[in-house]
């Protein structure tokens, strides 16, 4: 199969769809790989590295896109829509529940689009979302601590505190992978940590993991209303696979937080769980609303591309190889990969995306 790796163009997105090691694995199986020049430079991989791995370097995005399968990191942006075509497999993060324009572009093109975030194993684990969720969870506290600094617009709170002064309070909405990793980082800094989740069994697992070091609370409106105003750092870590998460924190509740408190919503790429949160970028990561600092960068792991690109490839490569070796038959042979199929031949395939855009699904049925 002919595989293309274009350079990412999202703001300060330095990850790359395939590392040189992944390219070598493909070329050793007889597949050809075209990599846009400088595609991996931000993650520490030179054009020479790709050449040694067997890739053909191409000078334009169009050449990298004009392949049977395109492997990326982030969703196509508007200026890339013209590269999509019906004979193409697209394998990347899509997050379509929060992206109507992209969904329409994929449908119009006829492309077969597989989303990393909806590839799902029989036990409900999301193997291609997990590595980036781990990184994003850890970064949420790292960035939150930074923007709590007074010079960055925050309250001037040191999360770990000092003897005689209480540590900062970190409240985490959601006890999945992101929330768990955020809790680990916050505890490591010495913060007071609360986690809120709607799954009682998961709260039990978290108790076994953290013991009394983390305050574990059942999620309901009254509980959220009680704890959010006291948070120095509020982290949204709610995941509903393939769907927009519910809005758990209203504007009126944000208004009750202390001025200079910080909100980081890791779920922003799916629409977010906090009413006042909107998408930002690495170039302009924050804004202040209702007196609270908001951070809404949807590609947080792009800040650590050397780590993130390798972690992502460790998980995606087995599926890339299946698609390259088997083509469309891979969906019949691997149910997990079939769950990743979002759009194909002008049709919305994934049930959650159909529910997100019922008018599109009905119009094209």
N, C-alpha and C positions, 0 to 999 in steps of 0.2 A: 504494500500500500504506500502511496505517496502522502507524507505527513508534513505539515507546515507549522512553524513556530514563529508567529509575529512578535514584534516588540510590544510590550504593554504600553498603552498611552494614557491610562488613567493617571490623575495627578499624583506624582511621586510614587508610582507603583513600580518598584524595582525588582519584583519577583519575575520569574520566567517559567513558561509552561513545561519545558523539558530541560533538565540539566544535561551536561555532556555525558554523564554516566547513563542517563536514560536514552539519549540519542544512540550511544554505542550499543545498548541492548536491542534497540530497534534495527540498527543497520546489520548487526550480527545475524538477525533473522531474515535478512534480505529486503527489508523495507528501506525506502529512501526518505531522507529527512532534509527539508529546506528550512534554514534558520535565518531570520532577518539579521543583518549585521547589527552588532551592539545589543542584541536582544537580552543577553545575559550579563552584560557588563556591570549593571547595578547590583547583581547578586554575587559578583566576584568571578564570573566566568567569561573568558575572553573569546574572541572569534577564533583564535588559534586553538583554544581548548575544543571548540566545536568541530573545527576542521580535523583535528586528530581523532575525534570520536566518529568520524565518517560522515558528518553533515556537509551539505552544500550550502555555502553562505550566499544569500541573495541581498541585493541592495535596497529593495523596496518592499513595503508591506504587501502590495498587491501580489507579488511573487510568492510570498510566504502564505498568503491566504488562498491562493489558487491551487489548492491541493485537495485530495480526497478526504483527509481528516486534518482539522486544525486543533491543536492543543494549546490552550491559553491558561491564564490564571483568573482574570476578571472578565466580566461580561463585556460584549462588544458595545462600544460607544456609538453615538449617532454617525460619526464620520466613518465608521467601519461597516455600517449596515449594507453599503453597496457591494461589499466583498462576499456577502452571504449568497449561496446558491443551492439549488435543490439536489445536486449530486454530492453534497458535502456533509461530513460528520463534524459537528462542533462539540468539543469536550472541554468544559470550563465551569467556573462558578457562574450561575445565572441569577438566582434570587428573583424570579419572575413575579412573585406575589406583590412586590413593590415596584414593578416595572412594566407598566402597560405599553409604553412606546416600544420597548424592546420586544415584548411579547408579540405585538403586531408586526414588527419587522421580521421576526423569525417566522411567523405564520406566512407573511407575504412572500418570503424567499423560498419556502419549501424545504429549508435545511432540516436535517435531523440533529436536534440539539439535546445533548445529555448534560445534566447539571451535577457537578460534584456533590452538591449539598443534599441531593435526594437519592443518591445511591444508598441502598438500605439493605442490611443483612437480615436474615430470618429472625434474629433476636432483637431487631429494631435499632441496632447500632448503626451509626452513620460514619463509615470508615474514612470517607474523604473529607468530611467536615471536621472530624475530631482533631487532627493535627493543628489546623488553624484555630479551632476553638480553644485549644490549650494555650496557644500563643496569645490569642486575643484576650483570654481571661487574665493571663499574667500581665500583659501590657495595660489592661484597664486600670490596674492599681498603680502601675508605674507612671502612667500618664496622669491619673487622678492625683497622685502625690505631687507631681510637678505643678499642676494647675491649682493646687491648694496654696502654693507659694504666693505671697502677697504681690511680688513683682509680676506674676502671671495673671493677676486679677482675683486670686482666691483669698480665703479668710486668713491665711498665714498660719495654718495648722500643720504641725509636724505629726504625721500619722502615728509614729512610735512614742510620742510624748517624751518627757524627761522626768527624772525623779522630782516629785512634788507637783507635777502638772500632768493631768490625765491625758492619755493618748487620744488620737482621733477615732471617730466612730465610722466604720465602713458598713453600710447596709447593702446587701446583695439580693436582688430579686431573681430567684431561680437557682436551683440546686443541681443543674446538669454539669456538663464538662466545663463550660465557661465559668459558672459560679464557683465550682469547686477549685479551679485553678486560681481564681481571684482571691478566694478565701486563704489559700496557701500563701500567696504573696502578701496579703494584708497581715496575716499572722506573723509572717517572717519579719515584717517591719515593726511589729509590736502593737498594731492597732487593735481596738475593740471591734469584733466582727459579729454581725448578725446575718443570718441567711433565712430567706423566706421561700417556701416551696409549697405547692398544692398537693404533692404526692407524699402521703404519710410514710410509705415504705422507703422512699428516697430519704426522707428525714432520718429514718432509722439507720440507713446506711451511712449517712453523714455523721451521725452520732458515733458510730463505730470508728469512723475515720478521725474525727476531730476531738471526740470526748467533750469535756466541759469548756474547751477553749473557744468554741463558737456557740453563740446563742441561736438555737434553731427554732423557727416559728412557722406555724401553719399559715398559709396564705389565704386571707380573706380581706374584704374592704376595710373592716374595722382595724385589723392588725396593721395593714399598710398605712392607714391614716395615723396610727399611733406612732409608728417608728420613722417614717420618712422625714418629718420635720426635725428630728434629732440627728439626722445623718450629716456628717461632714462630707463624706463621699458616698454617693448613691450610684450603684452599678446595676444597669439593666442587663440581665442574662437569661431572658426568656426565649425559648425556642419552641416553635410549633412547626414541624417539618413541612416545608412547601407552602406554608400559610403565613399571613401577617399575624404577629402576636397580639393579644388583647392589650388595650390601653389600661395599665394598672395604676398609673400616677397621673392625676388630673392637673390642669393648670392651677386650680385653686390650691391644691396640695403643694405644688412646687412653690407657690407664693408664701407658704408657711415655713419654708426652709430658711435657715440663717443666710443673710447676704454673704456672698463669697463662697458658699458651699459649692460643691462640684457634682455634676451628673455626667456619667459616662454610660452610654447605652450601646452595648455591643450588638444588640439586635437591630440596629438602625438600618442595615442593609435589607432587612425584611419588613421595614416599616416602623420598628421601634415600639417600646411598651410605655413610653412616657410622652404625654401629650405635647409638651413644649419642645421636644427634641426634633431637630431636622438635620438633614445630611450636611456635613461639613467636609473639609479636605485636609490633607497633611499640610498644605500651604497656609490655609486659614482654618485651624482645627477647632477653634472655640468661638462662642459668642455668649453674651450675657442677656438673659431674659428673666424677668421677675426677680432680678437681683442675684440670680444663680448662674454660675459658669456651666455652660453646656458643651460637651465634646461629643461629636457625632460622625467621626471618620469611619466610613464603611469598610475600608481596606486597611485596618489597623496593622495586620502582620506585614504589610508592605514596608513598615518602618524597620524591620529586621530581616531584610531579604536573604542574606546569606544563610541564616537559620531556616527561615520559612520556606524558601524554594526547595531546599533539600528535604525538609520534613514533608512537604506536600508531595514531592516526587516519590518518596519512599512508599506513600500510600496509593498514588494514582498509577504508577507504572504498571502493576499487574493488569489493571483494567485497560490501559492504553495498549498493551501488548495483545490482549484479547480482541479488542476492536480492530487492531491492525491485522491480526492473523485471521480473524473470522468474519470481519465486516458485520453486516446486519444480523447474521446468524448468532452473534454473541449475545443478543438480547434473549434469544430462545434458550441458550445454553446456560446463562447466568442470571437467575432471578434478581440478584442484587443490582446488577447493571441495568436490567429492565426497569427497575424502580427509578433509575436515574433519567430515563427517557421523558423529556418534558414536551417537546414539540417534534412532529414528524409529518412531512408531506402535507403541509398546510393545516394540520390538525393539532389541537392540544391533547396530549396523551395523558399527562399526569393528573389524577383526580383532584388534587389540591389546587392546581393551577386552573382547572376547569371551574372549580368553585369560586376562585378569586375573580375570574372573568367570565361569568355565565353568558353574557351577551356575545362575546367572541366565540365561545364554544358553540352556542346555538346557531350563530350566523354561519359557521363553517361546517356544521354537522351535515 
